Amino acid sequence: MRGIARVATFCLVASLPARADVADAGPHEGVLSCEPATRPGRVRCDATAYVGTDESIAWGDVVLLETPPFISVLRGRIGPHDATMRTPTTWRWEFALVARAVGDGEVVGRARLVVCRDKTCSPREVPLVGHVVIGAEASSTPPGSSPPRLDGGK
């Protein structure tokens, strides 16, 4: 399995500049959402990456890039074996953050994927942005509410 990860990583790094036009082809989207919490402590989050119906995800991981100052990241990378859902067009990862104080802010990450169409595979990066709310404002946010769409609802 390590060989597959190394090949996928090599393809991701080596092909990115040369294949930017392919990486941007087709509909793709990513969503990152975190459950609101009324007090500091563990915060459950999930990240989901989608690709077009004529594509399939062969490999993927999530890298957390930025959090508000009151949030600690337990793991900066959530690997392919940590995916809790894998369908050909959708992968989902669940992870936890730790809130050290009340506040709200953006969690920024990136899903790194190897996406295949027919017999051709190429790397793709999908931006992930989610809002985390800790404190009194969290009680006004319904649990399981839908995060805003990254594409502006188009």
C-alpha positions as a Markdown table, in Angstrom:
| # | Residue | x | y | z |
|---|---|---|---|---|
| 1 | Met | 0.0 | 0.0 | 0.0 |
| 2 | Arg | 2.9 | 2.4 | 0.7 |
| 3 | Gly | 4.0 | 2.0 | -3.0 |
| 4 | Ile | 0.5 | 3.2 | -4.2 |
| 5 | Ala | 0.7 | 6.2 | -1.9 |
| 6 | Arg | 4.2 | 7.0 | -3.1 |
| 7 | Val | 3.2 | 6.7 | -6.8 |
| 8 | Ala | 0.1 | 8.8 | -6.1 |
| 9 | Thr | 2.2 | 11.5 | -4.3 |
| 10 | Phe | 4.7 | 11.5 | -7.1 |
| 11 | Cys | 2.0 | 11.9 | -9.7 |
| 12 | Leu | 0.4 | 14.7 | -7.7 |
| 13 | Val | 3.7 | 16.6 | -7.4 |
| 14 | Ala | 5.2 | 15.9 | -10.8 |
| 15 | Ser | 2.1 | 16.5 | -12.9 |
| 16 | Leu | 0.6 | 19.5 | -11.2 |
| 17 | Pro | 2.2 | 22.3 | -13.2 |
| 18 | Ala | 2.1 | 20.5 | -16.5 |
| 19 | Arg | -1.4 | 19.3 | -16.2 |
| 20 | Ala | -3.2 | 22.3 | -14.6 |
| 21 | Asp | -5.7 | 22.4 | -17.5 |
| 22 | Val | -6.7 | 18.7 | -16.8 |
| 23 | Ala | -6.9 | 19.2 | -13.1 |
| 24 | Asp | -9.4 | 22.1 | -13.5 |
| 25 | Ala | -11.6 | 20.1 | -16.0 |
| 26 | Gly | -15.0 | 18.9 | -14.9 |
| 27 | Pro | -17.2 | 19.8 | -11.9 |
| 28 | His | -15.6 | 19.3 | -8.5 |
| 29 | Glu | -16.3 | 20.6 | -5.1 |
| 30 | Gly | -15.2 | 20.3 | -1.5 |
| 31 | Val | -17.0 | 21.0 | 1.7 |
| 32 | Leu | -15.6 | 21.3 | 5.2 |
| 33 | Ser | -18.0 | 21.5 | 8.2 |
| 34 | Cys | -17.5 | 21.5 | 11.9 |
| 35 | Glu | -20.2 | 21.0 | 14.5 |
| 36 | Pro | -20.9 | 24.0 | 16.7 |
| 37 | Ala | -20.0 | 23.6 | 20.4 |
| 38 | Thr | -21.2 | 25.6 | 23.3 |
| 39 | Arg | -17.9 | 25.3 | 25.2 |
| 40 | Pro | -14.2 | 24.6 | 24.5 |
| 41 | Gly | -13.1 | 21.0 | 24.0 |
| 42 | Arg | -13.3 | 18.5 | 21.2 |
| 43 | Val | -14.9 | 19.8 | 17.9 |
| 44 | Arg | -16.0 | 17.2 | 15.4 |
| 45 | Cys | -15.5 | 18.1 | 11.7 |
| 46 | Asp | -15.7 | 16.4 | 8.4 |
| 47 | Ala | -14.3 | 17.1 | 4.9 |
| 48 | Thr | -16.0 | 15.9 | 1.7 |
| 49 | Ala | -14.6 | 16.0 | -1.8 |
| 50 | Tyr | -16.7 | 15.4 | -4.9 |
| 51 | Val | -15.8 | 14.9 | -8.5 |
| 52 | Gly | -18.0 | 14.6 | -11.7 |
| 53 | Thr | -20.1 | 11.6 | -12.5 |
| 54 | Asp | -17.7 | 10.6 | -15.4 |
| 55 | Glu | -14.7 | 10.6 | -13.0 |
| 56 | Ser | -13.6 | 8.5 | -10.0 |
| 57 | Ile | -11.4 | 9.2 | -7.1 |
| 58 | Ala | -8.5 | 6.7 | -6.9 |
| 59 | Trp | -6.7 | 8.3 | -3.9 |
| 60 | Gly | -7.1 | 11.2 | -1.6 |
| 61 | Asp | -6.1 | 12.9 | 1.6 |
| 62 | Val | -6.9 | 16.2 | 3.5 |
| 63 | Val | -4.3 | 18.7 | 4.7 |
| 64 | Leu | -5.4 | 21.3 | 7.2 |
| 65 | Leu | -3.7 | 24.6 | 6.4 |
| 66 | Glu | -5.1 | 27.3 | 8.7 |
| 67 | Thr | -7.2 | 27.5 | 11.8 |
| 68 | Pro | -8.3 | 30.3 | 14.1 |
| 69 | Pro | -5.9 | 31.0 | 17.0 |
| 70 | Phe | -8.2 | 29.4 | 19.6 |
| 71 | Ile | -8.2 | 26.0 | 17.8 |
| 72 | Ser | -5.5 | 23.3 | 17.9 |
| 73 | Val | -5.1 | 20.8 | 15.2 |
| 74 | Leu | -4.7 | 17.2 | 16.4 |
| 75 | Arg | -3.5 | 16.0 | 13.0 |
| 76 | Gly | -2.5 | 18.2 | 10.1 |
| 77 | Arg | -3.0 | 15.5 | 7.5 |
| 78 | Ile | -5.9 | 13.0 | 7.4 |
| 79 | Gly | -4.7 | 10.2 | 5.1 |
| 80 | Pro | -6.5 | 8.0 | 2.5 |
| 81 | His | -6.9 | 5.1 | 5.0 |
| 82 | Asp | -8.8 | 7.5 | 7.4 |
| 83 | Ala | -11.6 | 8.2 | 4.8 |
| 84 | Thr | -14.9 | 7.2 | 6.4 |
| 85 | Met | -16.7 | 7.1 | 3.1 |
| 86 | Arg | -15.4 | 6.1 | -0.3 |
| 87 | Thr | -17.6 | 6.0 | -3.4 |
| 88 | Pro | -16.2 | 6.5 | -6.9 |
| 89 | Thr | -17.3 | 10.2 | -6.9 |
| 90 | Thr | -17.2 | 11.1 | -3.2 |
| 91 | Trp | -14.8 | 10.7 | -0.4 |
| 92 | Arg | -15.4 | 11.9 | 3.2 |
| 93 | Trp | -13.0 | 12.2 | 6.1 |
| 94 | Glu | -14.0 | 12.8 | 9.8 |
| 95 | Phe | -11.5 | 14.4 | 12.2 |
| 96 | Ala | -11.4 | 16.4 | 15.4 |
| 97 | Leu | -10.0 | 19.7 | 16.5 |
| 98 | Val | -9.6 | 21.1 | 20.0 |
| 99 | Ala | -11.0 | 24.4 | 21.0 |
| 100 | Arg | -9.1 | 26.1 | 23.8 |
| 101 | Ala | -11.4 | 29.1 | 24.1 |
| 102 | Val | -14.7 | 30.5 | 22.8 |
| 103 | Gly | -14.7 | 32.2 | 19.4 |
| 104 | Asp | -15.5 | 31.7 | 15.7 |
| 105 | Gly | -13.4 | 31.6 | 12.6 |
| 106 | Glu | -12.5 | 29.8 | 9.4 |
| 107 | Val | -10.8 | 26.4 | 9.1 |
| 108 | Val | -8.9 | 26.1 | 5.8 |
| 109 | Gly | -7.7 | 23.0 | 4.2 |
| 110 | Arg | -7.2 | 21.2 | 0.9 |
| 111 | Ala | -8.3 | 17.8 | -0.4 |
| 112 | Arg | -5.5 | 16.3 | -2.6 |
| 113 | Leu | -6.9 | 13.8 | -5.0 |
| 114 | Val | -5.9 | 11.5 | -7.8 |
| 115 | Val | -8.9 | 11.6 | -10.1 |
| 116 | Cys | -9.4 | 9.2 | -13.0 |
| 117 | Arg | -11.4 | 9.6 | -16.2 |
| 118 | Asp | -11.5 | 6.6 | -18.5 |
| 119 | Lys | -8.0 | 5.2 | -18.1 |
| 120 | Thr | -6.2 | 8.6 | -17.5 |
| 121 | Cys | -5.5 | 9.7 | -13.9 |
| 122 | Ser | -4.4 | 13.1 | -12.9 |
| 123 | Pro | -3.9 | 15.1 | -9.6 |
| 124 | Arg | -6.4 | 17.6 | -8.4 |
| 125 | Glu | -6.6 | 19.9 | -5.4 |
| 126 | Val | -9.9 | 20.9 | -4.0 |
| 127 | Pro | -10.0 | 23.8 | -1.6 |
| 128 | Leu | -11.9 | 23.3 | 1.7 |
| 129 | Val | -13.2 | 26.1 | 3.9 |
| 130 | Gly | -15.4 | 25.7 | 6.9 |
| 131 | His | -16.6 | 27.8 | 9.8 |
| 132 | Val | -16.2 | 26.8 | 13.4 |
| 133 | Val | -18.2 | 28.3 | 16.2 |
| 134 | Ile | -17.5 | 27.8 | 19.9 |
| 135 | Gly | -19.5 | 29.5 | 22.6 |
| 136 | Ala | -23.0 | 31.1 | 23.0 |
| 137 | Glu | -23.4 | 31.7 | 19.3 |
| 138 | Ala | -23.2 | 27.9 | 18.8 |
| 139 | Ser | -26.5 | 27.3 | 20.6 |
| 140 | Ser | -28.3 | 29.4 | 17.9 |
| 141 | Thr | -26.7 | 27.3 | 15.1 |
| 142 | Pro | -28.9 | 24.2 | 14.5 |
| 143 | Pro | -26.9 | 20.9 | 14.8 |
| 144 | Gly | -26.2 | 19.3 | 11.4 |
| 145 | Ser | -27.0 | 22.5 | 9.5 |
| 146 | Ser | -25.7 | 22.6 | 6.0 |
| 147 | Pro | -22.4 | 24.4 | 5.5 |
| 148 | Pro | -22.4 | 27.1 | 2.8 |
| 149 | Arg | -21.6 | 25.8 | -0.7 |
| 150 | Leu | -18.1 | 26.8 | -1.9 |
| 151 | Asp | -19.3 | 27.5 | -5.4 |
| 152 | Gly | -21.8 | 30.2 | -4.3 |
| 153 | Gly | -24.8 | 28.0 | -4.8 |
| 154 | Lys | -24.4 | 27.8 | -8.6 |
